[in-house]
Amino acid sequence: MRKLLIAAALLLVLLGVFSRRHHAPLQPEPGVLAAEVPVQVDLDHGAKLQRGDTTLTTRAHFDITARVLSRKDYSWGADADLVPLDLALGWGRMSDSDVLAKIDITQSGRFYYWHVDAFPIPRREIETSSANMHMIPADADVKRQLEQIRPGQVVRIEGFLVDASRASGWHWNTSLTRADTGAGACELIYVESVGMAAP
């Protein structure tokens, strides 16, 4: 029994090391890597999609090419099956390594946080050129592609901004603007395709 416990502990350690290496941040050269702002086309009449007991209502078609500033995986909690991954994404000067070297970025509890000692670019530019985005994979293939994403990588994500709701009254609404901050400012994306630059 003791040998089994030791073997299980070693396996967990090895899995942890592999996961850290698999998601180790890339260190791109300085320069803007994702110049364009996200493209959003609002929908007058959204479609309804069913994911288990959750109804997703499409609010806008969404297409973003951005640098991954940070990623946070969720395997526990009521919403982890629906949204297993959050990505903090940056575009414009928030995709430049020189700028990002002066910004501390973390994620926790479905939020993205940043801190600076001195602003490398204006505060409002940081706020409007980066966001925490909740990823809902459309299928198993998309989920596998999302699992491969590494911080520092440039990704293109296409799908729909959606509102999520359940018959119990629970709801989780997407932001529809990049200009907001704080609670409710995150995008909830039903991801249909993922493209990644080579590491």
C-alpha positions, 0 to 999 in steps of 0.5 A, a space after each residue: 500500500 505504501 508503495 502505491 501511495 509513493 508511486 501515486 505521489 511521484 506520478 502527480 509530481 511528474 504531471 505537475 512538471 509536465 503541465 508547467 513545461 507545457 504551459 511555460 511562457 514564451 518570451 517573444 522579441 520586443 514589438 507589437 505582435 497583435 496590432 488590430 483591435 478585436 472585431 465584433 459584429 453584434 447580433 439583433 437576434 441571437 441563436 440559442 445553444 444548449 450545453 448540458 443544463 446551460 443555455 447560451 444565447 449568442 450576442 455577437 460574432 467575435 474575432 480576436 488576434 491577441 497575445 496571451 498575457 496569462 492563462 488560468 485553468 479551472 478543473 474544480 467548481 460548478 462552472 469549470 465544465 462549461 468554462 475550463 479556461 480563462 485567457 488574459 489577452 492583449 493587443 496593440 501595445 499590450 502585445 509588446 514585450 517591452 511594455 509588458 516587462 513593466 506590468 505584473 499580470 496575474 489571474 485569480 477567481 475569474 479575474 485578471 489583475 495588473 500592477 505597475 510601479 510606473 505606467 509604461 503606457 497610459 492607464 486607459 490604454 492598458 484597460 482598453 487593450 487587454 481583457 480577461 476572457 472566459 473560454 467555452 470550447 465548442 467541441 473536444 477538438 477546440 478544447 484540446 487546442 485551447 489546452 495547448 495555448 501558452 502565455 506569450 503566444 499570439 492566438 486567433 480566436 473566433 466564435 461568439 460572445 454569449 450570455 449563459 443561463 440556467 433554469 434555476 435563475 443562474 446567469 453569466 453575461 458577457 461584456 459587449 465592449 472593451 472599454 469596461 473594467 471590473 466585475 462584468 467586464 469579461 468576455 464570455 466566448 463560445 470558441 469555434 476555432 483557434 489558431 496559434 503562431 508557432 512557439 
